[in-house]
Amino acid sequence: MEERYKIDEVAKQCGLTKRTIRYYEELGLITPPERTEGGTRLYTRLHIERLKQIINARDVLGFSLQEITDFVALREQLAQSGDAYRQAEEVELKRSKLLEAGQMIDQQLRMIDHKLEKMKEFRKEIERLRKRVTEGLEKLQ
């Protein structure tokens, strides 16, 4: 049987608050965990991995909750497509699943590229401000 973790353990491993984990569950970003008869949530390693993906999308990529939802949904579809590919025996079905996976990956790359472009624009704006400050300092000398 797969190991189960209480919310305190998951929060500690992921660096999240219990409230945030419950909120992500409420939003559907993670599947509801099993519960004991007393109502205690019991999370799996998959929940923890999923939460870490969400954290990366949030912190590294700067995704909003809606973007995280879309990004994670694509990852799930990609995993399902991979499972279907591995189970398929016909070459055409395998090709179809690979094409489908390629489209989902391209969509994720577009989401990341969009964020990168926004970051580049923001950096240029900050660089312009830095230049103005430098020029102002030079005028004062």
CNS distance restraints for C-alpha pairs under 8 A (distance, minus, plus):
assign (resid   2 and name CA) (resid  44 and name CA) 7.14 0.50 0.50
assign (resid   3 and name CA) (resid  44 and name CA) 6.39 0.50 0.50
assign (resid   3 and name CA) (resid  45 and name CA) 7.40 0.50 0.50
assign (resid   4 and name CA) (resid  42 and name CA) 5.40 0.50 0.50
assign (resid   4 and name CA) (resid  43 and name CA) 5.29 0.50 0.50
assign (resid   4 and name CA) (resid  44 and name CA) 5.05 0.50 0.50
assign (resid   4 and name CA) (resid  45 and name CA) 7.52 0.50 0.50
assign (resid   5 and name CA) (resid   9 and name CA) 6.01 0.50 0.50
assign (resid   5 and name CA) (resid  10 and name CA) 6.41 0.50 0.50
assign (resid   5 and name CA) (resid  42 and name CA) 5.27 0.50 0.50
assign (resid   5 and name CA) (resid  43 and name CA) 4.89 0.50 0.50
assign (resid   5 and name CA) (resid  44 and name CA) 6.25 0.50 0.50
assign (resid   6 and name CA) (resid  10 and name CA) 6.45 0.50 0.50
assign (resid   6 and name CA) (resid  40 and name CA) 7.28 0.50 0.50
assign (resid   6 and name CA) (resid  41 and name CA) 6.07 0.50 0.50
assign (resid   6 and name CA) (resid  42 and name CA) 5.16 0.50 0.50
assign (resid   6 and name CA) (resid  43 and name CA) 6.27 0.50 0.50
assign (resid   7 and name CA) (resid  11 and name CA) 5.96 0.50 0.50
assign (resid   7 and name CA) (resid  18 and name CA) 6.30 0.50 0.50
assign (resid   7 and name CA) (resid  21 and name CA) 7.92 0.50 0.50
assign (resid   7 and name CA) (resid  41 and name CA) 6.47 0.50 0.50
assign (resid   7 and name CA) (resid  42 and name CA) 7.08 0.50 0.50
assign (resid   7 and name CA) (resid  43 and name CA) 7.11 0.50 0.50
assign (resid   8 and name CA) (resid  12 and name CA) 6.22 0.50 0.50
assign (resid   8 and name CA) (resid  18 and name CA) 6.75 0.50 0.50
assign (resid   9 and name CA) (resid  13 and name CA) 6.18 0.50 0.50
assign (resid  10 and name CA) (resid  14 and name CA) 6.04 0.50 0.50
assign (resid  10 and name CA) (resid  43 and name CA) 7.45 0.50 0.50
assign (resid  10 and name CA) (resid  48 and name CA) 6.48 0.50 0.50
assign (resid  11 and name CA) (resid  15 and name CA) 5.59 0.50 0.50
assign (resid  11 and name CA) (resid  16 and name CA) 4.82 0.50 0.50
assign (resid  11 and name CA) (resid  17 and name CA) 5.56 0.50 0.50
assign (resid  11 and name CA) (resid  18 and name CA) 5.79 0.50 0.50
assign (resid  11 and name CA) (resid  21 and name CA) 7.30 0.50 0.50
assign (resid  12 and name CA) (resid  16 and name CA) 6.79 0.50 0.50
assign (resid  13 and name CA) (resid  48 and name CA) 7.76 0.50 0.50
assign (resid  14 and name CA) (resid  48 and name CA) 7.00 0.50 0.50
assign (resid  14 and name CA) (resid  51 and name CA) 6.94 0.50 0.50
assign (resid  14 and name CA) (resid  52 and name CA) 6.29 0.50 0.50
assign (resid  16 and name CA) (resid  20 and name CA) 6.33 0.50 0.50
assign (resid  16 and name CA) (resid  21 and name CA) 6.85 0.50 0.50
assign (resid  17 and name CA) (resid  21 and name CA) 6.47 0.50 0.50
assign (resid  18 and name CA) (resid  22 and name CA) 6.26 0.50 0.50
assign (resid  19 and name CA) (resid  23 and name CA) 6.06 0.50 0.50
assign (resid  20 and name CA) (resid  24 and name CA) 6.11 0.50 0.50
assign (resid  21 and name CA) (resid  25 and name CA) 6.26 0.50 0.50
assign (resid  22 and name CA) (resid  26 and name CA) 6.13 0.50 0.50
assign (resid  23 and name CA) (resid  27 and name CA) 6.24 0.50 0.50
assign (resid  24 and name CA) (resid  28 and name CA) 6.25 0.50 0.50
assign (resid  24 and name CA) (resid  29 and name CA) 5.19 0.50 0.50
assign (resid  24 and name CA) (resid  30 and name CA) 6.22 0.50 0.50
assign (resid  25 and name CA) (resid  29 and name CA) 5.74 0.50 0.50
assign (resid  25 and name CA) (resid  30 and name CA) 4.99 0.50 0.50
assign (resid  25 and name CA) (resid  31 and name CA) 6.24 0.50 0.50
assign (resid  25 and name CA) (resid  32 and name CA) 6.01 0.50 0.50
assign (resid  28 and name CA) (resid  32 and name CA) 7.98 0.50 0.50
assign (resid  29 and name CA) (resid  69 and name CA) 6.08 0.50 0.50
assign (resid  29 and name CA) (resid  72 and name CA) 7.31 0.50 0.50
assign (resid  30 and name CA) (resid  47 and name CA) 6.65 0.50 0.50
assign (resid  30 and name CA) (resid  50 and name CA) 6.91 0.50 0.50
assign (resid  30 and name CA) (resid  51 and name CA) 7.38 0.50 0.50
assign (resid  31 and name CA) (resid  47 and name CA) 7.56 0.50 0.50
assign (resid  33 and name CA) (resid  41 and name CA) 5.87 0.50 0.50
assign (resid  33 and name CA) (resid  42 and name CA) 5.65 0.50 0.50
assign (resid  33 and name CA) (resid  43 and name CA) 5.32 0.50 0.50
assign (resid  33 and name CA) (resid  44 and name CA) 7.64 0.50 0.50
assign (resid  33 and name CA) (resid  47 and name CA) 7.98 0.50 0.50
assign (resid  34 and name CA) (resid  41 and name CA) 5.93 0.50 0.50
assign (resid  34 and name CA) (resid  42 and name CA) 5.31 0.50 0.50
assign (resid  34 and name CA) (resid  43 and name CA) 6.92 0.50 0.50
assign (resid  35 and name CA) (resid  39 and name CA) 5.17 0.50 0.50
assign (resid  35 and name CA) (resid  40 and name CA) 5.17 0.50 0.50
assign (resid  35 and name CA) (resid  41 and name CA) 4.55 0.50 0.50
assign (resid  35 and name CA) (resid  42 and name CA) 5.62 0.50 0.50
assign (resid  36 and name CA) (resid  40 and name CA) 5.20 0.50 0.50
assign (resid  36 and name CA) (resid  41 and name CA) 6.72 0.50 0.50
assign (resid  36 and name CA) (resid  42 and name CA) 7.25 0.50 0.50
assign (resid  43 and name CA) (resid  47 and name CA) 5.96 0.50 0.50
assign (resid  43 and name CA) (resid  48 and name CA) 7.51 0.50 0.50
assign (resid  44 and name CA) (resid  48 and name CA) 6.69 0.50 0.50
assign (resid  45 and name CA) (resid  49 and name CA) 6.21 0.50 0.50
assign (resid  46 and name CA) (resid  50 and name CA) 6.03 0.50 0.50
assign (resid  47 and name CA) (resid  51 and name CA) 6.12 0.50 0.50
assign (resid  48 and name CA) (resid  52 and name CA) 6.23 0.50 0.50
assign (resid  49 and name CA) (resid  53 and name CA) 6.33 0.50 0.50
assign (resid  50 and name CA) (resid  54 and name CA) 6.29 0.50 0.50
assign (resid  51 and name CA) (resid  55 and name CA) 6.16 0.50 0.50
assign (resid  52 and name CA) (resid  56 and name CA) 6.21 0.50 0.50
assign (resid  53 and name CA) (resid  57 and name CA) 6.18 0.50 0.50
assign (resid  53 and name CA) (resid  72 and name CA) 7.81 0.50 0.50
assign (resid  54 and name CA) (resid  58 and name CA) 6.05 0.50 0.50
assign (resid  54 and name CA) (resid  68 and name CA) 6.51 0.50 0.50
assign (resid  54 and name CA) (resid  72 and name CA) 7.29 0.50 0.50
assign (resid  55 and name CA) (resid  59 and name CA) 5.78 0.50 0.50
assign (resid  55 and name CA) (resid  60 and name CA) 7.77 0.50 0.50
assign (resid  56 and name CA) (resid  60 and name CA) 5.09 0.50 0.50
assign (resid  56 and name CA) (resid  61 and name CA) 6.75 0.50 0.50
assign (resid  57 and name CA) (resid  61 and name CA) 5.01 0.50 0.50
assign (resid  57 and name CA) (resid  62 and name CA) 6.41 0.50 0.50
assign (resid  57 and name CA) (resid  63 and name CA) 5.70 0.50 0.50
assign (resid  57 and name CA) (resid  68 and name CA) 6.20 0.50 0.50
assign (resid  57 and name CA) (resid  71 and name CA) 7.89 0.50 0.50
assign (resid  58 and name CA) (resid  62 and name CA) 4.80 0.50 0.50
assign (resid  58 and name CA) (resid  63 and name CA) 4.81 0.50 0.50
assign (resid  58 and name CA) (resid  64 and name CA) 6.71 0.50 0.50
assign (resid  58 and name CA) (resid  65 and name CA) 7.71 0.50 0.50
assign (resid  58 and name CA) (resid  68 and name CA) 6.91 0.50 0.50
assign (resid  59 and name CA) (resid  63 and name CA) 7.49 0.50 0.50
assign (resid  61 and name CA) (resid 112 and name CA) 7.03 0.50 0.50
assign (resid  61 and name CA) (resid 115 and name CA) 6.79 0.50 0.50
assign (resid  62 and name CA) (resid 115 and name CA) 7.49 0.50 0.50
assign (resid  63 and name CA) (resid  67 and name CA) 5.41 0.50 0.50
assign (resid  63 and name CA) (resid  68 and name CA) 5.79 0.50 0.50
assign (resid  63 and name CA) (resid 115 and name CA) 7.87 0.50 0.50
assign (resid  64 and name CA) (resid  68 and name CA) 6.06 0.50 0.50
assign (resid  65 and name CA) (resid  69 and name CA) 6.09 0.50 0.50
assign (resid  66 and name CA) (resid  70 and name CA) 6.30 0.50 0.50
assign (resid  67 and name CA) (resid  71 and name CA) 5.96 0.50 0.50
assign (resid  68 and name CA) (resid  72 and name CA) 5.88 0.50 0.50
assign (resid  69 and name CA) (resid  73 and name CA) 6.02 0.50 0.50
assign (resid  70 and name CA) (resid  74 and name CA) 6.23 0.50 0.50
assign (resid  71 and name CA) (resid  75 and name CA) 6.39 0.50 0.50
assign (resid  71 and name CA) (resid 108 and name CA) 6.60 0.50 0.50
assign (resid  71 and name CA) (resid 111 and name CA) 8.00 0.50 0.50
assign (resid  72 and name CA) (resid  76 and name CA) 6.27 0.50 0.50
assign (resid  73 and name CA) (resid  77 and name CA) 6.22 0.50 0.50
assign (resid  74 and name CA) (resid  78 and name CA) 6.01 0.50 0.50
assign (resid  74 and name CA) (resid 104 and name CA) 6.32 0.50 0.50
assign (resid  74 and name CA) (resid 108 and name CA) 7.36 0.50 0.50
assign (resid  75 and name CA) (resid  79 and name CA) 6.20 0.50 0.50
assign (resid  76 and name CA) (resid  80 and name CA) 6.22 0.50 0.50
assign (resid  77 and name CA) (resid  81 and name CA) 6.01 0.50 0.50
assign (resid  77 and name CA) (resid 104 and name CA) 7.90 0.50 0.50
assign (resid  78 and name CA) (resid  82 and name CA) 6.11 0.50 0.50
assign (resid  78 and name CA) (resid 101 and name CA) 5.74 0.50 0.50
assign (resid  78 and name CA) (resid 104 and name CA) 6.63 0.50 0.50
assign (resid  78 and name CA) (resid 105 and name CA) 7.81 0.50 0.50
assign (resid  79 and name CA) (resid  83 and name CA) 6.27 0.50 0.50
assign (resid  80 and name CA) (resid  84 and name CA) 6.19 0.50 0.50
assign (resid  81 and name CA) (resid  85 and name CA) 6.06 0.50 0.50
assign (resid  81 and name CA) (resid  97 and name CA) 5.93 0.50 0.50
assign (resid  81 and name CA) (resid  98 and name CA) 7.86 0.50 0.50
assign (resid  81 and name CA) (resid 100 and name CA) 7.34 0.50 0.50
assign (resid  81 and name CA) (resid 101 and name CA) 6.37 0.50 0.50
assign (resid  82 and name CA) (resid  86 and name CA) 6.24 0.50 0.50
assign (resid  82 and name CA) (resid  97 and name CA) 7.32 0.50 0.50
assign (resid  82 and name CA) (resid  98 and name CA) 7.97 0.50 0.50
assign (resid  82 and name CA) (resid 101 and name CA) 7.45 0.50 0.50
assign (resid  83 and name CA) (resid  87 and name CA) 6.28 0.50 0.50
assign (resid  84 and name CA) (resid  88 and name CA) 6.01 0.50 0.50
assign (resid  84 and name CA) (resid  97 and name CA) 7.09 0.50 0.50
assign (resid  85 and name CA) (resid  93 and name CA) 7.41 0.50 0.50
assign (resid  85 and name CA) (resid  94 and name CA) 5.23 0.50 0.50
assign (resid  85 and name CA) (resid  97 and name CA) 5.56 0.50 0.50
assign (resid  85 and name CA) (resid  98 and name CA) 7.17 0.50 0.50
assign (resid  86 and name CA) (resid  94 and name CA) 7.87 0.50 0.50
assign (resid  88 and name CA) (resid  93 and name CA) 6.29 0.50 0.50
assign (resid  88 and name CA) (resid  94 and name CA) 5.96 0.50 0.50
assign (resid  89 and name CA) (resid  93 and name CA) 7.41 0.50 0.50
assign (resid  89 and name CA) (resid  94 and name CA) 7.18 0.50 0.50
assign (resid  90 and name CA) (resid  94 and name CA) 6.30 0.50 0.50
assign (resid  91 and name CA) (resid  95 and name CA) 6.09 0.50 0.50
assign (resid  92 and name CA) (resid  96 and name CA) 6.08 0.50 0.50
assign (resid  93 and name CA) (resid  97 and name CA) 6.21 0.50 0.50
assign (resid  94 and name CA) (resid  98 and name CA) 6.21 0.50 0.50
assign (resid  95 and name CA) (resid  99 and name CA) 6.15 0.50 0.50
assign (resid  96 and name CA) (resid 100 and name CA) 6.14 0.50 0.50
assign (resid  97 and name CA) (resid 101 and name CA) 6.08 0.50 0.50
assign (resid  98 and name CA) (resid 102 and name CA) 6.08 0.50 0.50
assign (resid  99 and name CA) (resid 103 and name CA) 6.33 0.50 0.50
assign (resid 100 and name CA) (resid 104 and name CA) 6.46 0.50 0.50
assign (resid 101 and name CA) (resid 105 and name CA) 6.16 0.50 0.50
assign (resid 102 and name CA) (resid 106 and name CA) 6.08 0.50 0.50
assign (resid 103 and name CA) (resid 107 and name CA) 6.21 0.50 0.50
assign (resid 104 and name CA) (resid 108 and name CA) 6.33 0.50 0.50
assign (resid 105 and name CA) (resid 109 and name CA) 6.17 0.50 0.50
assign (resid 106 and name CA) (resid 110 and name CA) 6.16 0.50 0.50
assign (resid 107 and name CA) (resid 111 and name CA) 6.34 0.50 0.50
assign (resid 108 and name CA) (resid 112 and name CA) 6.33 0.50 0.50
assign (resid 109 and name CA) (resid 113 and name CA) 5.98 0.50 0.50
assign (resid 110 and name CA) (resid 114 and name CA) 6.01 0.50 0.50
assign (resid 111 and name CA) (resid 115 and name CA) 6.49 0.50 0.50
assign (resid 112 and name CA) (resid 116 and name CA) 6.22 0.50 0.50
assign (resid 113 and name CA) (resid 117 and name CA) 6.15 0.50 0.50
assign (resid 114 and name CA) (resid 118 and name CA) 6.40 0.50 0.50
assign (resid 115 and name CA) (resid 119 and name CA) 6.22 0.50 0.50
assign (resid 116 and name CA) (resid 120 and name CA) 6.15 0.50 0.50
assign (resid 117 and name CA) (resid 121 and name CA) 6.23 0.50 0.50
assign (resid 118 and name CA) (resid 122 and name CA) 6.19 0.50 0.50
assign (resid 119 and name CA) (resid 123 and name CA) 6.06 0.50 0.50
assign (resid 120 and name CA) (resid 124 and name CA) 6.22 0.50 0.50
assign (resid 121 and name CA) (resid 125 and name CA) 6.36 0.50 0.50
assign (resid 122 and name CA) (resid 126 and name CA) 6.36 0.50 0.50
assign (resid 123 and name CA) (resid 127 and name CA) 6.08 0.50 0.50
assign (resid 124 and name CA) (resid 128 and name CA) 6.19 0.50 0.50
assign (resid 125 and name CA) (resid 129 and name CA) 6.44 0.50 0.50
assign (resid 126 and name CA) (resid 130 and name CA) 6.19 0.50 0.50
assign (resid 127 and name CA) (resid 131 and name CA) 6.17 0.50 0.50
assign (resid 128 and name CA) (resid 132 and name CA) 6.29 0.50 0.50
assign (resid 129 and name CA) (resid 133 and name CA) 6.28 0.50 0.50
assign (resid 130 and name CA) (resid 134 and name CA) 6.18 0.50 0.50
assign (resid 131 and name CA) (resid 135 and name CA) 6.09 0.50 0.50
assign (resid 132 and name CA) (resid 136 and name CA) 6.03 0.50 0.50
assign (resid 133 and name CA) (resid 137 and name CA) 6.21 0.50 0.50
assign (resid 134 and name CA) (resid 138 and name CA) 6.24 0.50 0.50
assign (resid 135 and name CA) (resid 139 and name CA) 6.27 0.50 0.50
assign (resid 136 and name CA) (resid 140 and name CA) 6.55 0.50 0.50
assign (resid 137 and name CA) (resid 141 and name CA) 6.83 0.50 0.50
